[in-house]
Amino acid sequence: MSTHRPDHAQWADSVGAYLLGALEPVEWERFEAHLAECPRCLHDVADLRVAVDTLPMSVPLVSPPPALKGRIMAVVNSEAQLLAAAGQRADVSETVATGRDADVPETVATGRDADERSPASDRGRVGGRRRRLGGRPLGGWLMRPGVALACALLLLAGGGAAGVLLSGGEEPRTVVATTQAPGADVRLKISEDGATLVAKNMPAPPSGRVYQVWLKRPGQDPEPTSSLWSTRSDGSAEVAVPGSLDGVEAVLVTDEPEGGSAAPTKPPVITATPA
Amino acid sequence: MQLMRRGQAAAFEVIYERHSQAAYSLAYRMAGSRGVAEDVVQEAFLNIWRSGARYERARGSVRTWVLGIVHHRAIDALRRSFVHEKRRASDEGLEETLETRERTDVEAARHEEAATVRAALAHLPSEQSQVIELAYFGGFTHSEIAEMLETPIGTVKGRMRLGLEKMRHGLGAGQVGLG
């Protein structure tokens, strides 16, 4: 019995490039297809992966700055509180959470995360995935409010307005926001896919606090959203604004304790008027 | 990991404590910039937090899984920023940030493993270690490397495979692992 496909010779040399994440996207997909049917290549991939997996160990150890943990844990603690509030409902299918947002992390939106794949697949898909996204920065979603799962469910459960943001046909437009942060540039981008706050040179929230997005309608108190976020190290952020903007006179951002607040505890640091 | 799946931040914090240094080191090695490395690690760990349930033990250790995600994010960062000139970590005074805390037995073992891996890389013919490093740490595709080195693509792919095979044999089965 043959242990490899007739086209094995064509692909045999691609095993290394595949494991190193160096195949071009189209080639990567073709190799994956071949791999599914070629025990010989499958064996070689498993065998050589051992070498690839040791490569990170050759790197000199460098300690991350303590502040990095603080930033990450601020977001994690916030989301854990939301998750706890959502309770068992958070175990409901991800599709509930992803219905609203074309910009929800690809990982959540598709249910096909890097983590679902083997390390080899992980690496191999790198280039391909980036290209499929048309160069859209992938990092942005991490600054998004969205822990799609718990947050959207929480909003739904709380009578919030998770769902399609804007009615179809709306022309994309950008509103320049006012901000209390000197030197910061914040814009609200609105399209039929949703609204996104795009910040540059925005300072990180104070230690132990996160930024929270609010929707302000005339005559009403600001409505809390699940948008809890921080900035990247360079002060940039892309934050999806959950909920409908119908009737919203202002999108506000305040800094709040981890986990967010039911009502703003401070004056807004960002104010964007969508109308 | 099960605890993390249930949204327990403390469980996540343990994962971060155990693997953040290796993660940051890898990101820094690839990006050559502290700021980018921080972004990469932040993105990777938040990804891990949000998808902890997807870790599968059969696919390797948690460390392998974490570093795979970091590598993935770092390549995304490199490619989207079009920063493809080599930027070495030493450019930013690596010496100042080297780990100084007391070494535990585990850390001592990892230092030994690191030395083994470096030795395995160092023993490769330079043209093989070069393409492996450009691909893995530089985030270049084989065609980019071929163009850069003015070498046929087939040769580049062959060097990658040969180099990994030699590394694999040099490391020996089970002698080094990302535990």
HADDOCK unambig.tbl for C-alpha pairs under 7 A between the chains (distance, minus, plus):
assign (segid A and resid 13 and name CA) (segid B and resid 157 and name CA) 5.77 0.50 0.50
assign (segid A and resid 13 and name CA) (segid B and resid 158 and name CA) 5.43 0.50 0.50
assign (segid A and resid 13 and name CA) (segid B and resid 161 and name CA) 6.24 0.50 0.50
assign (segid A and resid 14 and name CA) (segid B and resid 157 and name CA) 6.01 0.50 0.50
assign (segid A and resid 15 and name CA) (segid B and resid 161 and name CA) 6.48 0.50 0.50
assign (segid A and resid 16 and name CA) (segid B and resid 157 and name CA) 6.70 0.50 0.50
assign (segid A and resid 16 and name CA) (segid B and resid 160 and name CA) 5.13 0.50 0.50
assign (segid A and resid 16 and name CA) (segid B and resid 161 and name CA) 4.28 0.50 0.50
assign (segid A and resid 16 and name CA) (segid B and resid 164 and name CA) 6.75 0.50 0.50
assign (segid A and resid 17 and name CA) (segid B and resid 142 and name CA) 6.77 0.50 0.50
assign (segid A and resid 17 and name CA) (segid B and resid 157 and name CA) 5.94 0.50 0.50
assign (segid A and resid 17 and name CA) (segid B and resid 160 and name CA) 6.24 0.50 0.50
assign (segid A and resid 20 and name CA) (segid B and resid 135 and name CA) 5.97 0.50 0.50
assign (segid A and resid 20 and name CA) (segid B and resid 136 and name CA) 5.26 0.50 0.50
assign (segid A and resid 21 and name CA) (segid B and resid 135 and name CA) 6.90 0.50 0.50
assign (segid A and resid 21 and name CA) (segid B and resid 136 and name CA) 6.87 0.50 0.50
assign (segid A and resid 22 and name CA) (segid B and resid 135 and name CA) 5.67 0.50 0.50
assign (segid A and resid 22 and name CA) (segid B and resid 140 and name CA) 6.18 0.50 0.50
assign (segid A and resid 22 and name CA) (segid B and resid 141 and name CA) 3.98 0.50 0.50
assign (segid A and resid 22 and name CA) (segid B and resid 142 and name CA) 5.20 0.50 0.50
assign (segid A and resid 23 and name CA) (segid B and resid 141 and name CA) 5.70 0.50 0.50
assign (segid A and resid 23 and name CA) (segid B and resid 142 and name CA) 6.13 0.50 0.50
assign (segid A and resid 24 and name CA) (segid B and resid 141 and name CA) 6.32 0.50 0.50
assign (segid A and resid 48 and name CA) (segid B and resid 164 and name CA) 6.17 0.50 0.50
assign (segid A and resid 48 and name CA) (segid B and resid 165 and name CA) 6.36 0.50 0.50
assign (segid A and resid 48 and name CA) (segid B and resid 168 and name CA) 6.30 0.50 0.50
assign (segid A and resid 50 and name CA) (segid B and resid 168 and name CA) 6.69 0.50 0.50
assign (segid A and resid 51 and name CA) (segid B and resid 164 and name CA) 6.07 0.50 0.50
assign (segid A and resid 51 and name CA) (segid B and resid 167 and name CA) 5.96 0.50 0.50
assign (segid A and resid 51 and name CA) (segid B and resid 168 and name CA) 4.99 0.50 0.50
assign (segid A and resid 53 and name CA) (segid B and resid 64 and name CA) 6.58 0.50 0.50
assign (segid A and resid 54 and name CA) (segid B and resid 117 and name CA) 6.65 0.50 0.50
assign (segid A and resid 54 and name CA) (segid B and resid 177 and name CA) 6.56 0.50 0.50
assign (segid A and resid 54 and name CA) (segid B and resid 178 and name CA) 6.62 0.50 0.50
assign (segid A and resid 55 and name CA) (segid B and resid 117 and name CA) 6.96 0.50 0.50
assign (segid A and resid 56 and name CA) (segid B and resid 26 and name CA) 5.92 0.50 0.50
assign (segid A and resid 57 and name CA) (segid B and resid 114 and name CA) 4.94 0.50 0.50
assign (segid A and resid 57 and name CA) (segid B and resid 117 and name CA) 6.73 0.50 0.50
assign (segid A and resid 58 and name CA) (segid B and resid 114 and name CA) 4.96 0.50 0.50
assign (segid A and resid 58 and name CA) (segid B and resid 117 and name CA) 5.58 0.50 0.50
assign (segid A and resid 58 and name CA) (segid B and resid 118 and name CA) 5.16 0.50 0.50
assign (segid A and resid 59 and name CA) (segid B and resid 25 and name CA) 6.50 0.50 0.50
assign (segid A and resid 59 and name CA) (segid B and resid 26 and name CA) 6.32 0.50 0.50
assign (segid A and resid 59 and name CA) (segid B and resid 29 and name CA) 6.69 0.50 0.50
assign (segid A and resid 60 and name CA) (segid B and resid 25 and name CA) 6.61 0.50 0.50
assign (segid A and resid 61 and name CA) (segid B and resid 21 and name CA) 6.85 0.50 0.50
assign (segid A and resid 61 and name CA) (segid B and resid 22 and name CA) 6.60 0.50 0.50
assign (segid A and resid 61 and name CA) (segid B and resid 25 and name CA) 5.27 0.50 0.50
assign (segid A and resid 61 and name CA) (segid B and resid 98 and name CA) 6.10 0.50 0.50
assign (segid A and resid 61 and name CA) (segid B and resid 99 and name CA) 6.32 0.50 0.50
assign (segid A and resid 62 and name CA) (segid B and resid 21 and name CA) 6.37 0.50 0.50
assign (segid A and resid 62 and name CA) (segid B and resid 24 and name CA) 6.70 0.50 0.50
assign (segid A and resid 62 and name CA) (segid B and resid 25 and name CA) 4.89 0.50 0.50
assign (segid A and resid 62 and name CA) (segid B and resid 97 and name CA) 5.71 0.50 0.50
assign (segid A and resid 62 and name CA) (segid B and resid 98 and name CA) 4.90 0.50 0.50
assign (segid A and resid 62 and name CA) (segid B and resid 99 and name CA) 5.82 0.50 0.50
assign (segid A and resid 63 and name CA) (segid B and resid 21 and name CA) 5.30 0.50 0.50
assign (segid A and resid 63 and name CA) (segid B and resid 24 and name CA) 6.90 0.50 0.50
assign (segid A and resid 63 and name CA) (segid B and resid 97 and name CA) 6.12 0.50 0.50
assign (segid A and resid 63 and name CA) (segid B and resid 98 and name CA) 6.34 0.50 0.50
assign (segid A and resid 63 and name CA) (segid B and resid 99 and name CA) 5.58 0.50 0.50
assign (segid A and resid 64 and name CA) (segid B and resid 21 and name CA) 6.07 0.50 0.50
assign (segid A and resid 64 and name CA) (segid B and resid 24 and name CA) 5.76 0.50 0.50
assign (segid A and resid 68 and name CA) (segid B and resid 38 and name CA) 6.76 0.50 0.50
assign (segid A and resid 72 and name CA) (segid B and resid 42 and name CA) 6.20 0.50 0.50
assign (segid A and resid 76 and name CA) (segid B and resid 9 and name CA) 6.26 0.50 0.50
assign (segid A and resid 77 and name CA) (segid B and resid 9 and name CA) 5.95 0.50 0.50
assign (segid A and resid 80 and name CA) (segid B and resid 7 and name CA) 5.24 0.50 0.50
assign (segid A and resid 80 and name CA) (segid B and resid 8 and name CA) 6.40 0.50 0.50
assign (segid A and resid 80 and name CA) (segid B and resid 9 and name CA) 6.15 0.50 0.50
assign (segid A and resid 83 and name CA) (segid B and resid 7 and name CA) 6.34 0.50 0.50
assign (segid A and resid 114 and name CA) (segid B and resid 69 and name CA) 6.70 0.50 0.50
assign (segid A and resid 115 and name CA) (segid B and resid 54 and name CA) 5.70 0.50 0.50
assign (segid A and resid 115 and name CA) (segid B and resid 55 and name CA) 6.28 0.50 0.50
assign (segid A and resid 116 and name CA) (segid B and resid 54 and name CA) 5.41 0.50 0.50
assign (segid A and resid 116 and name CA) (segid B and resid 55 and name CA) 6.95 0.50 0.50
assign (segid A and resid 118 and name CA) (segid B and resid 59 and name CA) 6.36 0.50 0.50
assign (segid A and resid 119 and name CA) (segid B and resid 65 and name CA) 6.85 0.50 0.50
assign (segid A and resid 119 and name CA) (segid B and resid 68 and name CA) 5.64 0.50 0.50
assign (segid A and resid 122 and name CA) (segid B and resid 68 and name CA) 6.87 0.50 0.50
assign (segid A and resid 122 and name CA) (segid B and resid 72 and name CA) 6.58 0.50 0.50
assign (segid A and resid 123 and name CA) (segid B and resid 72 and name CA) 5.89 0.50 0.50
assign (segid A and resid 126 and name CA) (segid B and resid 72 and name CA) 5.92 0.50 0.50
assign (segid A and resid 126 and name CA) (segid B and resid 75 and name CA) 6.90 0.50 0.50
assign (segid A and resid 126 and name CA) (segid B and resid 76 and name CA) 6.61 0.50 0.50
assign (segid A and resid 130 and name CA) (segid B and resid 76 and name CA) 6.64 0.50 0.50
assign (segid A and resid 135 and name CA) (segid B and resid 80 and name CA) 6.48 0.50 0.50
assign (segid A and resid 137 and name CA) (segid B and resid 80 and name CA) 6.77 0.50 0.50
assign (segid A and resid 139 and name CA) (segid B and resid 43 and name CA) 6.59 0.50 0.50
assign (segid A and resid 142 and name CA) (segid B and resid 43 and name CA) 6.07 0.50 0.50
assign (segid A and resid 232 and name CA) (segid B and resid 39 and name CA) 6.09 0.50 0.50
assign (segid A and resid 233 and name CA) (segid B and resid 35 and name CA) 5.75 0.50 0.50
assign (segid A and resid 233 and name CA) (segid B and resid 38 and name CA) 6.97 0.50 0.50
assign (segid A and resid 233 and name CA) (segid B and resid 39 and name CA) 6.45 0.50 0.50
assign (segid A and resid 234 and name CA) (segid B and resid 35 and name CA) 6.99 0.50 0.50
